Amino acid sequence: MANGSKTVICPQCSYKNADTARRCTSCGASLEQGPKSKAAVSAQRHMQQQGFSFLWCGAALVVLGVLTAALVIGLPMVVSALDFEGSSGMVVSIPVWFIGGLLIGMISPGRTFVEPVVAALFVAIPTVGYLATTQTVKTMPLFMYIIMAAIGVLFTLIGSYLGERIQMGPAPKPVE
């Protein structure tokens, strides 16, 4: 900024912004002064999570754990033609976590799309440990298991967000 120009201090991070800026260049917070209408605040908070529900995190942990165990461990025991060991088990786990996040997002009340992600993280740790120690033919290094587990957790976030969007219906019309 040039010397002598007016600055506006961001109320969120205390960064000095140009007088003409509408948003903080450091954190992106709104620099506009004055009260906002209730409709504007409601539209802004439409898809934000308000809190963390341990109940729905536990439900997501049970759903994701049962689905993962049933498909990665149980299904190959029943159908001998399937073998989800090693890398194949991780490839199967990713869509399982996506569908689990989608289911929890659709049935949970309110906006709870972080809870399935935390649950997926807790399910991914033993899944990676189990698949890495039982690999025989379809082998991968441990860091690839970790990367694929991170991708699975990301897909759980996408699935839970889509589940919330399906549950809430279409986005509200913009207020004119």
C-alpha positions in Angstrom: 0.0 0.0 0.0 1.2 3.5 -0.8 2.0 5.9 2.0 -0.8 8.2 2.9 -3.6 5.9 1.7 -6.3 5.1 4.2 -6.4 1.6 5.7 -9.1 -0.6 7.3 -8.2 -3.0 10.0 -9.7 -6.4 9.7 -11.8 -7.3 12.8 -10.8 -11.0 12.5 -7.0 -10.9 12.1 -6.0 -7.2 12.5 -4.5 -7.1 9.1 -4.2 -3.6 7.5 -6.2 -3.5 4.3 -6.7 -0.9 1.6 -9.7 1.4 2.2 -11.4 0.1 -1.0 -11.1 -3.6 -0.1 -14.4 -5.4 0.6 -12.7 -8.5 2.0 -9.5 -8.9 4.0 -6.5 -9.9 1.8 -5.1 -12.0 4.7 -8.0 -14.0 6.0 -10.9 -13.3 3.6 -13.3 -11.9 6.3 -15.8 -9.3 5.2 -14.8 -5.7 5.9 -18.2 -4.2 5.2 -19.5 -2.3 8.2 -23.1 -2.2 9.4 -25.7 -4.8 10.4 -26.5 -7.6 8.0 -30.1 -8.6 7.3 -31.4 -11.9 8.8 -31.8 -13.3 5.3 -28.2 -12.6 4.5 -26.9 -14.2 7.7 -29.2 -17.2 7.2 -28.0 -17.7 3.6 -24.4 -17.4 4.7 -24.8 -20.0 7.4 -26.9 -22.4 5.3 -24.3 -25.2 4.9 -22.1 -24.5 7.9 -21.8 -27.0 10.7 -22.9 -25.5 14.0 -21.3 -28.0 16.4 -20.0 -31.5 16.8 -22.3 -34.4 17.8 -20.5 -37.2 19.6 -23.7 -39.3 19.1 -23.6 -39.1 15.3 -19.8 -39.6 15.4 -20.4 -42.8 17.3 -23.1 -43.8 14.8 -20.9 -43.1 11.9 -18.1 -45.1 13.6 -20.4 -48.1 13.9 -21.7 -47.8 10.3 -18.3 -47.3 8.7 -16.7 -50.0 10.9 -19.4 -52.6 10.2 -19.4 -51.8 6.4 -15.7 -51.9 6.1 -15.3 -55.2 8.1 -18.2 -56.8 6.2 -16.9 -56.0 2.8 -13.1 -56.2 3.3 -13.0 -59.1 5.7 -16.4 -60.9 5.7 -17.3 -61.0 2.0 -14.1 -62.8 0.9 -14.9 -65.4 3.6 -18.3 -66.1 2.1 -17.4 -65.7 -1.6 -14.1 -67.4 -2.2 -13.6 -65.8 -5.6 -13.1 -62.4 -3.9 -9.8 -61.5 -2.4 -9.6 -58.1 -0.9 -6.1 -58.3 0.6 -3.5 -55.6 0.3 -4.1 -52.9 -2.3 -7.5 -54.4 -3.4 -8.8 -53.9 0.2 -7.9 -50.2 0.1 -9.5 -49.8 -3.3 -12.7 -51.3 -1.9 -12.6 -49.3 1.3 -12.6 -45.9 -0.4 -16.1 -46.3 -1.9 -17.4 -48.0 1.2 -16.4 -44.9 3.3 -17.9 -42.6 0.7 -21.2 -44.5 0.9 -21.1 -44.6 4.7 -20.5 -40.8 4.8 -23.4 -40.4 2.3 -25.7 -42.5 4.5 -24.9 -40.7 7.7 -25.2 -37.3 6.0 -28.7 -38.3 4.7 -30.1 -39.6 8.0 -28.4 -37.3 10.6 -30.4 -34.2 11.7 -28.9 -30.8 11.1 -25.6 -30.3 9.4 -23.3 -33.0 10.5 -20.7 -33.6 7.8 -17.6 -33.6 10.0 -18.7 -36.5 12.2 -18.4 -39.2 9.5 -14.9 -37.8 8.6 -13.7 -38.3 12.2 -15.2 -41.7 12.2 -13.6 -42.6 8.9 -10.2 -41.5 10.3 -10.7 -43.9 13.3 -11.8 -46.7 11.0 -8.9 -46.1 8.5 -6.2 -46.7 11.1 -7.0 -50.3 11.9 -8.0 -51.0 8.3 -4.5 -49.8 7.1 -2.9 -51.9 9.8 -4.9 -55.0 9.0 -4.4 -54.7 5.2 -0.7 -53.9 5.5 0.1 -56.9 7.8 -2.0 -59.4 5.8 -0.8 -58.5 2.3 0.7 -61.4 0.4 0.4 -60.9 -3.4 -1.0 -57.5 -3.9 1.6 -55.6 -1.9 2.1 -51.8 -1.5 4.4 -49.8 0.7 3.0 -48.5 4.0 3.0 -44.9 2.8 0.7 -45.8 -0.1 -1.8 -47.3 2.4 -1.7 -44.0 4.3 -2.2 -42.0 1.2 -5.1 -44.2 0.1 -6.6 -43.9 3.6 -6.4 -40.1 3.4 -8.1 -40.3 0.0 -10.8 -42.4 1.6 -11.3 -39.9 4.4 -11.6 -37.2 1.8 -14.2 -39.2 0.0 -16.1 -39.6 3.3 -16.2 -35.8 3.6 -17.5 -35.5 0.0 -20.1 -38.2 0.7 -21.3 -36.7 3.9 -21.6 -33.3 2.4 -23.6 -34.7 -0.5 -25.8 -36.6 2.0 -26.5 -33.3 3.8 -27.3 -31.6 0.5 -29.7 -34.4 -0.4 -31.3 -34.2 3.0 -31.7 -30.4 2.9 -33.1 -30.2 -0.6 -32.1 -27.5 -3.1 -30.3 -24.4 -1.9 -32.5 -21.4 -1.0 -33.2 -18.8 -3.7 -31.0 -15.6 -3.4 -32.8 -12.7 -1.8 -33.1 -9.7 -4.1 
